Every structure is written in structure tokens, then in C-alpha cells.
Amino acid sequence: MLFKRGRYSGFLRPISYGIDLAIIHILAYQFFGYSIPYIKYVLLVSAAWIILSLKSNFYEIYRFTHVTKIMSLVGKQGVVFFLIVFSFFGFYKDIDNRSIDILKYVALVMFLISIVKLTIYYLLKKYRLLLGGNSRKVVIIGLNQKTDQLRKFFNDNPSYGYKLKHTFDLHGPEKTTIEDCFDYIIENKIEEIYSSVAQISNRDLIKLIDFADNNLRILKFLPDNKEIYSKKLDFSYYGFLPILSLRKIPMDEPFNKFIKRSFDILLSLIVIVGILSWLTPILGLIIKLESKGPVFFKQRRNGLDYQEFYCYKFRSMKPNPLAHIHQVRKGDERITRVGRIIRKTSIDELPQFINVLKGDMSVVGPRPHMVSHTHMYAERIDKFMVRHFIKPGITGLAQVSGYRGEVESDNDIINRVKYDIFYLENWSMFLDLKVVFQTIYNALRGEEKAY
């Protein structure tokens, strides 16, 4: 998906794409006029530009990105764009244009795109500096030379939008316990935590990681004289200061995001048009004939970033006040006769492809729980909240690995969370396809806990 999850407008990225493509195609009109070759040029170059941009991270400009990095991206993009344009004109030899004119066109396009890119970059800086928008509240844990450099970076660069609320000293005369840090972070709604690795004990380090995971806080480290093992860490630079992110999520990469969202849209359209369009009236009539109530059942679930949304299903139970509190158990008397069939074959889940098309869910991801259960598990199960860093799914790695349906003990949900965390840290399109095919196979074969 071209929309970027973050604390700025989700429209900023597609607007940037739109402006750049408009520049490319308006300036290209001089070569073609309105003609079939011009339409082909627009379609081909638009597709090539988007794919190239996703692959090269051309639109991955963050608040801490340096201008030299932006100009480097523009240079690389310009070289490949030049080759694409010349390839097109070389293929259509009947279009008579001088090479120097094409070269001037490419140079002017990249110049104007550079101006637009830098303008947006600096306007965002001014927006943060003058209006205080697009900001993030942060704290620093640990006091030494490195954290002092970071403190100065935040204070000397307000245009980056980081609002440093507190620096905690864990060892000085006015030392703070790690638990006091947690209380402050919760009370002041801190969004990002920056911690010195050298200044924190291994025991407190584990507590900090667990706290960040369970409370959906972004945790980053300053790599000062101690190494962190067994984690896939991501490097960034704030100025010249290296920063380590605790967890790298492949689905946050723009190209992966685009591929996954495209897969979601394509599959959901196939299911909605090819199956739901004719199945819904037939199944709806059967559901209505057996029991009074709506055809669809909707229930509030927690999704990406813990946001609530309505999850849709075909109604498989008699209307009852406990539907949003108690999960279905084996032999549950609330389930209708047709409900047992559609639950056994997972047909009741098909309306969730509407959620996928809307963007609330993905085809594959952690299964969303009822809101009441989410609150309960968040308090009882370590790292349960990590699964909300990505969109929930109709099916998931945990479900095809034997952990679907009723949660009979804490061990069920603990293992489900382990699979969910593995999935979000090791996502690939191949893994999604494997889960989808395994889900179809399990549905046709029938599952013990599908009731």
C-alpha cells in the first residue's frame, strides 16, 4: 500500500506520487500530443516509476533523513528514469525526437521533482517548528556521553518534531528505578523510548523490552559499549549518532507493504465478486429461515495500533446478549444448524474479505480477538500487544499451526502469540501463500477445533 502508517497524514505519500507523475507526464506531452503512444507512455512509465520508487525507497523520507540522502535518492532515481525513457523512445522508432531534447526533458523532470521533494521536506520541518504538529513525545533512559549527545540533538533540532520530556538517570545521586520510568511513560503518554544499553542492567533491559512490547511503545537503543544478541535490530542515524530499533518488521518496508496490500486487494475482490456476490443471498435466506436476526454478525475487534473496528461474519448463532463476551465452545447451544456447517467449513469468515478491502484487516495476519478478551489477554499474557504492530488477518500462521478456535488455557494463547511474533518478524509473500493454501486445505479436510 502506498499509504504510510505514522503520525502524519496518510495522504502525504500518494499526493507526492501524484505530483511527481503529473510532472513527468505533462512535460512528456510535447513529444506526443494526445495519441495512442502517449497513453502507452503514461501507463508504462507510471508503472515503472512506482515500482522503481518502492524498490529504491525514493519516498522513504523521514524526519531524521539528511538532505544529502535525499539528493542521493534523486540522483539514483534520475539515472534509472533516464534509461526507462530512452528505452521507450528507442522501442518506438517512429517517434522522431532528438536525443538532446529527451535528455533535457529528463533533466527538467528530475529538477522539478527535486524542488517538490525538498519543499515538502522543509515545509514539514517548519510545520513541526512553528505549529508543533507532527511531533513525537520521547524520553531517554540512562545518562552518559552518548545519551547527552542525543539530548542535545533533540533540543537543538526542534524541526525534527521530537519533544524530549525527560531524561532518566539510573545510577546518579537522584537515580530513578526502571519502574518509575514506566509510570512516567504511561502517565505522560510517551510514544518513543530511547535507552542507553551500557547504563541499564540486563535485568532492567529485559523489563524494558517487555514493557515496550506490552504497551505498544517504540523502543530504540544507543549502542554504547554493550551488544544485544538474538534480536533483528535496525540501524538508523540521527545526525551522526547511530540508533538501534528493537524490532525490524518486514511489512513496514514500502515495497513489501505494496506487495502485501496488492495481494489483499486482489484476493478480496476475487472472493467478493466471485463468491460472496451469489453466496450471500442464498446463505442469507437460509440463515433467515432458521432463526430471526440479521444475516451478518459484526463485532468490535482490536486491529492495527490497537484501534477498534467492526469485524464481519455470517451469523452462525441465535441472537444472544453473550455473543460479545463468551467465545464459542464445543457443543455450544447458541449455534444454529446452518451455523455448525458454515463454522466447520470456515464459510462464516468470508465476509471478512470486506474488512480486507476496507483496509481494516489483511488476508494473513494475527487473528483479532473480541475487545473484552484483548484487554484480558493484554494483562495476563506477556508480549500479547506486539501482535497489534500489524493488521490482523482472516487466517494466520498460528491458526494453521494448530492454534485456532477456542482458547482452552493460557498455553493456547501463549503459543498463538509466539507464532504471531514470528510471523511479523519473518514475513514474506511466500509465507503468506503457504498460510493461505494450508488454510484452504484445513477447511476442506475439516479441523477438530472448527466449531
N, C-alpha and C positions, 0 to 999 in steps of 0.2 A: 504494500500500500504506500502511496506517495505521501499520505498524511503522517506526520511525525508526532508521536506521543511525547508530551513535555509540557512546560509551563508557558509556552507562547501559543499564539493562535494556530490551530490545525490547518488554517487556510494559507499560512505564510509560504509553505513549501510548494503547493500546487500553483499558487499565484506566481512564484518565482519561475516555475516551469513554463507557465503560460506566457509570461513576459518574454522570456528568452526565445521560445518558439515563435512568438509573434515577430520578434526582431529578425529571426532567421528567414521567415517566410515572406514578410513584407519586403525586405531588401532583395529577396530572390525573384520577386515578381518582374523585375526589369529584364530578366533573361528569357522569360517565357510568355508574359501576358497571361490571360486566362485561357488555359489549354489543357489537354489531357496530360502532356508531360509535366506541367506544373502541379497538377493534382497528384501524380505519381511521386513527384519530388517531395511534396508536403508529407505524404504518407510515409515514404521511405525514410526521409531524414528525421521526421518526428520520432518514429520508432527507434532509429539508430541513436538519436540524441538521448532519449530516455534510458535505453539500455546502457549506453556508454556512461551516462551520468550516474546511474545506480552502481555500475561496476567500479567507477573511479572515485566514488564518494564526492562528486562535484558539488552537491548541495549539502554536504555534511559540514556546515559551518557552525561552530559553537561559540559561546561567549568567550572561551579561553583560546580560540583559534587565532594565530598570529596572521597579520596581513601578508607576510611573505609566504605563508602556507596557501592563502587564497590565490595569490598571483601564480604560485607553482601549479595549483589545480587548473587555473585558467590556461596556463601555457600547455600543459599536457592535453587538456580538452581541445585546445585550438589545433594542435598537431593532428590529432585523430580526426577531428571535424574536417580539416583541410583534405585529408586523404579520402574521406567519405564523399565530399562534394566533388572532388576531381574524378573519383571513380564513377559517380553518376554521370557527369558530363562526358566522360570517356566512353561510357556504355551507349549513351545517346549521341552518336556522332553527327546526326543530322541537325543537332542544335549548335549553331555556329557562333561561338564566343571565344574571344581571345583569352589566353591563359592569364595574362596580366589583369584582365577585368575580373576573372574568377578569384584571383589572389587578393585583389583589392576588396572584393565582396567579403571573403573570409576574414580578412584583417579588420574590416569595419564592423562585422558582426561580433567578433570577439572583443573588440574595443568597447562597443556599446554594452555588451553583456558584462564586461568587467566593471563599467561605470555603474550599472544597475546593482551588481553584486556588492560592490563597495558601499554604495549609497544605502542599501538595506542594512548592511553590517553596521555602518556608523549611525544610522537613524535608530537602530535598536540600542546602541550604546547611549545615545542621547536620551532615548525614552527611559532607560534604566536610571541614568544620572539625574535627569531633571524631574521626571514624574514618579520615579521609584517603582515603575512597573517591571514585569518580567524578572522578578527578584527571587532569591532563594535564601532562607534563613539557615545559617550554618553555625556549628560550634567546632572548636578544636580541643581534643583531649591529649594532654601531655604538654610539657613546657621544656623546650630546649632550643638550640640554634635553628634547627630546621622548622619547627613549628612557629618560631618567631618570624622567620622569613615568610612563611605562609600568612601569618597575621598581618605583616606589613603589606603583602601582596593584596589581600582583601581590602585593607584600609586605604591603600594608595590607588586602588583601581575600582572605584565605585561604579564605573561604567560597565563592569562585568556583571553587576547585579547580585553579587554575593554580600549578604548582610551578616557580618560576624557578630553574634550575640554574646558569646562568652568563650574564654579560653580557660580550661580546667588544668590546674596544677595537681598532679597525683602524688608528688613527693616533697614539695616545699613546706615551709612553716605553716601555711594556710592550705594544706593539702585537702583534696576532695576525694571521697570514695567513688568508685565506679557506679554504685547505686545512686548516689546523689546526682551524678551526671545523667543517669537515666530519668530521674524525676524531673530534672530541669528540661530535658529534651521533650518529654511528654507535655509538661505544663506550658511550655513556650512554643509548641508545635514546630519544633526544629525539623527541617527537611533533609539536611545532609550533615553527616558526621565525618570529621577529618581527625584521624588518630595517628599519633606517633607510635611506631612499632617498638622503638627502643625504650620508651618511657612507660610501657604498660606490661604488666606481668602476663605470663602465659595463661594463668587462671582468669585474670580480668579480660584478656584478649578473647578467650572463648565466650565469656559472658557477654562481651560487647558484640561479637558476631551473632550470637543467639538473639540478643536484644534487637539488633537491626533487622534481622530476618523476621522475627515475630511481630515487629511493629512497622514494617514496610518503610524503614528509613534507609536512605542510601548511605553506604559506609565506604570511605576511602582512606587509604593509608599513606603515610610518608615513609618510604623505605630507608630508614636510618639505622644502619648497623645491626639489623636482625632480619633473617629471611623467614618468609611464610611458606610452608610446604603444603602439598596436597590441595592446592586451590588453583583454578584457572584465573589468573589475575590479568587485568587490562591496564596498560600504561597510558597515561596522558601527561601533558606538560602544562603547568600554569606558569607562563613566562618561561623560565629556565628551571623551574622546580618540578621534579618528577612526582607524579601522584599515582598510587595504585588503587584500582577499583577492585572490590572484593569479588565480584562475580561478573563474568562476561556472558551475556545472553545472546546467542547467535541470531535470534529473531529481532534484535534491536538493530542489526546491520541493515541498511536501506535495501540492498539487493535481495537479501533473504526475506525482508518484510514484504517487498513487492511480489516475490515468487509465492510466498505463503498466502497472501491476500488474493492474488490472481487465482490460485488453486481453489481457495474458499469460494470465491465468486462463481467460478466456472462450475464447480461441483454442485453448489447450492442452486444455481439456475437450472442445471440438468435435472435435479431432483424435484424442484418446484414445478417446472414446466412438464417434465416427462412423467412424474409420478403423482405429486400432490394435486395437480390440476384435475385429474379424473378420480383419484382415490378419495379425496376429501368429501365430495358429495355422496359417494357410495357409503363410505365408512361413517359419515355424519348421520345418514339416515338410519343405519343400524344402531349407532350409539343412542340416537333419539328414541328409537322404538323400544329399546330395552330399559332405559331409565330417563327420567326428566333431568334437564340440565343442559349446559352448553356443550357444543361439540369439542371445543378446545378448552384445555385447562391451563391457566397461567399462574405462575408462582414466582415470587421475588427471590432472586439468587444474587450472590456476590460475584462480580467479574473482575475485569482488569482494574488494577489500583483500588480494589475493594469496593468499586462502585456497584450499586444495586441496579438490576434490570429485570424485566419480566421474561421468564423462560417459558416457551410454549410447548405443549404436548397435546396429543389427542387424549380426551378424557377417558380414563380407564377405571375410574371408581365412581361410586354413587356420591353425589354431593354431600360433604360432611364437614363439620367445623374443625376436625382434627387433621385435615389434609396438609395444612401448613406447619404442623407441629410434629406429628409422628410419621416416621418413614414406614414404608410398606414392609410387612413381614410375611413369611411363608404362611399360606392359608388365610390371609387377611380377608375378612368378610366384606370389607368395603369394595373389593374389586368385583366388577361385573363379569359376566360370562365372556362377552366380547373383549373386555379388558384383559382377561387372562391370556387370550390369544395374541392380542397386539403387544402385550408386555413381553410374552415369551419370545416373540419374533422381533422385538425392538421397533415395531412399526409405530408405536406411540411416540417415539422420539423424532420422527420425520419432520414435524412442524418446526423443530429447532433449526432447520435449514433456513427458515425465515429470519431467525436470530443471527445466523451466519451472514446472510445477505445484508442485514442491517448493520453488521459490524460489532454486535454485542458479543458474539461467540466466534470460534473457529471450528473447522471440521474436527481437528485433532487438538487436544489440549487437556488440562486438568478438568475433571468433571466438577461443575459448580454444585454447591450444597445449598439447602434451604438456609435462609438468613439466620434462623434460630440455631441451627446446627453449626453454622460457620462460627458464630460467637462462642458456642460451647467448645468446639474443637480448638479455636484460637487460644483459649485459656488453658486447655489441657494438653495439647499436642505440640511438641517443640517443632519450630520451623514450618508450622502449618500455613502461615501467612505468605511464605515465599511463593507459593503457587499462584498468588494474585499479581505477580510481576508480568504475567502474560494472560492472554484471553483464555477463558475456559473453552472446553471442547464438547462436541456431541459424544465423541469417544476419546479414549486416551490410552497411553501406554500402560497405566495401572489397570485399566478395565480389561485389556486383552491379556494381561499377565495374571489374571485370576482374582482381581480385587474390584469387582463390580457389584452393584446391588447393595443389599442390606449390610450395614456395619454392625457386626455382632459383638465386637470387642475393640478395645483401643489398638490392639495389634493390627487389625484390618486397616484402620485409618493411618497408623504409623507407616505401614508398608506402602499404602497408597501415596502418602506424601513423599516417600523415598523415590518412588517411580516418577512422580511429578517433577521433583527437583532434577532428577537425572535427565528427564525429557527436556526441560527448559535450558539446561546447561549443555546438552549434546544434540540439539535439534538438527535435523537435516530433512530435505524433501524426501529422501529415500526412507527415513524413519516414519514420516507421515504416511507414505504409501503403504508401508509394511503394516502399520496400525489399521489403516482403512481396510485392507484386504483381510487381515486377521479378524476384524470386527464382522465383516460380511460372512466369513467362514463360520465364526462362532454363532452368528444369528441363524444361519441355515442349519447348523448342527444341533443347536439348542444348548443352553447353558443351565447349569444347576441352580444358579442364583438369579436367573431371569424370571422373577415372579412379581 
